[in-house]
Amino acid sequence: MENNMEKDQIGTMLPDQSRKMLAKAGRWGLIFGILFLLMALLLLRYVCTDAIDAFGFRLSLLVMCVLAVVFAIITIVTAASIRRMAKRLLSTTDPDAYTLAMRKLSTYITTSIVYMIANMICVVWFLVSLFIVEY
Amino acid sequence: MEEEIIIQNPTQPTPMSVPAVDEGRGALRKSGKLMLIAAIVQSVLVMGLYIGGILAGNVFLRMYDYLYVPFETLTAIYMLMIASALLLVPPTALMFCYTFSARKAANGNEKALVRSTKHIKTYFMISAIMTMVALFAMFVIMLFHLWINSL
């Protein structure tokens, strides 16, 4: 135990308020992930209708929707694991739980950076194909 | 034997007094740094979506007579781009807030530690609320479509 405390000071000295906040963050993350998945699936359904088929840029919108679905699933998985770690922090004095939660968050942020860059590429692709339609 | 070591190195710290590696603090600092990069990328995305939405709207309005697509579909596309840009602003602001609180918390500020977890919670909460707003807007657009088609 003493060795663990030395290895992970911030995890053991974490205030109760922080532990509760982390659990709430996990819960809100889950809600966000589910809502985002719902929105992505709705957009996917919207893109697959014939109304947008008249344009040449349907594929860019389709890629954007698929990316959104993948990101939503990653959000749900990350939020669930953050919630699990926060519950472990609340019930036991496991010092590694906080570190693991922060590592999960870091991975999620890295994924979100990749998602945002891919989204930006899709927006540019969409606009370029739009201007090709115009001229 | 132990006495000899102490005499030879009286200023040498004992193994117990060596500063311990704080993995949690390191992970917090790393997440703060990554969040700063994410916030900057998201800011660029917000600007891109906003400018792109305005440009797309401009093109749609000029090209309307040549495109065989309902007007409300065109409006929905560019309005969605502008709306998503505006909806991304509050989470981006919270991402910047988290960056600063995580850095302070990693440096040993206990209040900032509580604040950093609060910022993560608020970030997810605001994102969820903004997604709800976007879903509601999509629902209204769909109703509008149905109403237009029924006329």
Interface residues (C-beta under 8 A of the other chain):
Chain A: E6 K7 D8 Q9 I10 G11 L14 P15 Q17 S18 M21 L22 K24 A25 W28 G29 I31 F32 L35 F36 L38 M39 L42 L43 Y46 A51 I52 A54 F55 A79 P95 D96 Y98 T99 M102 R103 L105 S106 I109 T110 S112 I113 M116 I117 N119 M120 V123 V124 F126 L127 L130 F131 V133 E134
Chain B: A20 V21 D22 E23 G24 R25 A27 L28 K30 S31 L34 M35 I37 A38 V41 Q42 V44 L45 G48 L49 G52 L55 A56 V59 R62 M63 L67 Y68 V69 P70 T73 I77 M81 A105 E110 L113 V114 T117 K118 I120 K121 Y123 F124 M125 S127 A128 T131 M132 A134 L135 M138
